[in-house]
Amino acid sequence: MTPMQIWSNESQEALRARDSEERIDEFDAICGRERCPYAVVGIARMDGQLVVEDTLFADRPVDMPLEVLLGKPRACTAT
């Protein structure tokens, strides 16, 4: 599969989790206990850009503002 296909795959095999780099050892221990394989495939960025880098082909099949994918967040107001 290409990096773009892997990123956009919606099957159970492509579930995404978010955790801080400081807690990867804790996450590894939980996955080991549950016999659940995992792979670290990326790092969260704070610049609002979604980037998928393909080291094999040395390119970026995905490089777009998160707003394009998720829309522009609106403030919630209580009624």
Residue frames as qw, qx, qy, qz and C-alpha x, y, z in Angstrom:
[[0.000, 0.888, 0.460, 0.000, 0.00, 0.00, 0.00],
 [0.344, 0.550, -0.053, 0.760, 1.12, 3.53, -0.62],
 [0.192, -0.116, -0.524, 0.822, 1.48, 5.95, 2.32],
 [0.370, -0.062, -0.087, -0.923, -1.67, 7.76, 1.12],
 [0.679, -0.187, -0.606, -0.369, -3.66, 4.49, 1.08],
 [0.503, -0.172, -0.713, 0.457, -2.42, 3.59, 4.56],
 [0.003, -0.039, -0.327, 0.944, -3.34, 7.03, 5.93],
 [0.484, -0.011, -0.130, -0.865, -6.82, 7.06, 4.43],
 [0.464, -0.112, -0.869, -0.127, -7.67, 3.42, 5.16],
 [0.484, -0.416, 0.176, -0.749, -10.66, 3.30, 7.52],
 [0.824, -0.138, -0.540, -0.102, -10.43, -0.37, 8.50],
 [0.735, -0.678, 0.010, -0.022, -9.61, -1.58, 11.99],
 [0.853, 0.009, 0.011, 0.521, -6.04, -2.22, 10.90],
 [0.369, 0.449, 0.016, 0.814, -5.47, 1.52, 10.61],
 [0.418, -0.840, -0.347, 0.012, -6.70, 2.76, 13.97],
 [0.361, 0.570, -0.248, 0.695, -4.84, 5.82, 15.14],
 [0.596, -0.671, -0.360, 0.254, -3.83, 6.65, 18.68],
 [0.204, 0.792, -0.171, 0.549, -2.33, 9.80, 20.03],
 [0.744, -0.603, -0.157, 0.242, 0.06, 9.88, 22.92],
 [0.016, -0.949, 0.314, 0.031, 3.00, 12.01, 23.92],
 [0.661, 0.487, -0.540, 0.186, 6.51, 10.87, 23.12],
 [0.134, -0.510, 0.659, -0.537, 7.24, 10.92, 26.86],
 [0.709, -0.121, 0.492, -0.490, 4.63, 8.18, 27.44],
 [0.687, 0.376, -0.529, -0.325, 5.65, 5.78, 24.67],
 [0.176, 0.258, -0.914, 0.260, 7.17, 3.35, 27.23],
 [0.431, 0.102, 0.632, -0.636, 3.85, 3.21, 29.09],
 [0.724, 0.390, -0.096, -0.561, 1.97, 2.65, 25.84],
 [0.479, 0.411, -0.770, -0.094, 4.47, -0.07, 24.86],
 [0.095, -0.134, 0.890, -0.425, 3.91, -1.85, 28.18],
 [0.612, 0.247, 0.394, -0.640, 0.12, -1.79, 27.76],
 [0.706, 0.457, -0.352, -0.410, 0.38, -3.12, 24.19],
 [0.285, 0.364, -0.881, 0.104, 2.77, -5.83, 25.35],
 [0.323, -0.010, 0.772, -0.547, 0.44, -6.87, 28.16],
 [0.674, 0.393, 0.301, -0.548, -2.51, -7.05, 25.76],
 [0.559, -0.014, 0.718, 0.414, -0.42, -8.70, 23.01],
 [0.413, 0.841, 0.328, -0.123, -1.40, -5.89, 20.68],
 [0.615, 0.051, 0.252, 0.746, 1.14, -4.95, 18.00],
 [0.110, 0.945, 0.201, -0.232, 1.57, -1.29, 17.16],
 [0.636, 0.219, 0.161, 0.722, 3.79, 0.99, 15.15],
 [0.105, -0.752, -0.109, 0.642, 4.76, 4.60, 15.67],
 [0.555, 0.462, 0.512, 0.466, 4.10, 6.15, 12.29],
 [0.192, 0.708, 0.180, 0.656, 4.17, 9.86, 12.96],
 [0.323, -0.254, -0.426, 0.806, 4.54, 12.83, 15.23],
 [0.034, 0.864, 0.501, -0.031, 1.86, 15.41, 16.01],
 [0.379, 0.233, 0.069, 0.893, 2.72, 18.85, 14.75],
 [0.091, -0.639, -0.487, 0.588, 1.57, 22.15, 16.21],
 [0.057, -0.277, 0.291, 0.914, 1.56, 24.13, 12.96],
 [0.585, 0.440, 0.313, -0.604, -1.88, 22.98, 11.74],
 [0.491, 0.517, -0.562, -0.420, -0.42, 21.06, 8.81],
 [0.908, -0.061, 0.396, -0.127, -1.05, 17.34, 8.10],
 [0.325, 0.690, -0.612, -0.209, 2.06, 15.84, 6.53],
 [0.948, -0.080, 0.309, 0.004, 2.68, 12.21, 5.57],
 [0.113, 0.763, -0.588, -0.245, 6.26, 11.65, 4.52],
 [0.984, 0.167, 0.052, -0.017, 7.33, 8.66, 2.43],
 [0.361, -0.735, 0.513, 0.257, 10.99, 7.94, 3.14],
 [0.728, 0.093, 0.621, 0.276, 11.16, 5.22, 0.47],
 [0.483, 0.631, 0.421, 0.437, 10.28, 7.63, -2.34],
 [0.361, -0.226, -0.125, 0.896, 11.47, 10.77, -0.53],
 [0.117, -0.375, -0.356, -0.848, 8.23, 12.68, -1.03],
 [0.211, 0.150, 0.590, -0.764, 5.13, 13.90, 0.81],
 [0.064, -0.335, -0.832, -0.437, 1.99, 12.21, -0.56],
 [0.262, -0.817, -0.506, -0.088, -0.07, 14.20, 1.96],
 [0.357, -0.135, -0.191, 0.904, 0.79, 17.81, 2.80],
 [0.147, -0.597, -0.475, -0.629, -2.26, 19.91, 3.56],
 [0.201, -0.327, 0.380, -0.842, -3.76, 22.20, 6.19],
 [0.023, 0.195, 0.932, -0.305, -5.83, 20.32, 8.78],
 [0.374, 0.385, 0.252, -0.805, -8.69, 22.74, 8.06],
 [0.466, 0.269, -0.592, -0.599, -9.08, 21.12, 4.63],
 [0.357, -0.033, -0.933, -0.004, -9.58, 17.72, 6.26],
 [0.201, -0.369, -0.791, 0.444, -11.48, 18.67, 9.41],
 [0.052, -0.817, -0.431, -0.380, -13.10, 21.97, 8.53],
 [0.111, 0.476, -0.301, 0.819, -12.76, 25.18, 10.44],
 [0.326, -0.361, -0.786, 0.382, -13.59, 24.69, 14.13],
 [0.223, -0.651, -0.213, -0.693, -16.43, 26.82, 15.48],
 [0.040, -0.205, 0.647, -0.733, -16.82, 27.99, 19.03],
 [0.333, -0.448, -0.824, -0.098, -19.56, 26.20, 20.94],
 [0.196, -0.288, 0.230, -0.909, -22.09, 28.36, 22.73],
 [0.015, -0.282, -0.905, 0.319, -24.46, 27.13, 25.40],
 [0.278, -0.337, -0.370, -0.820, -28.12, 27.87, 24.83]]
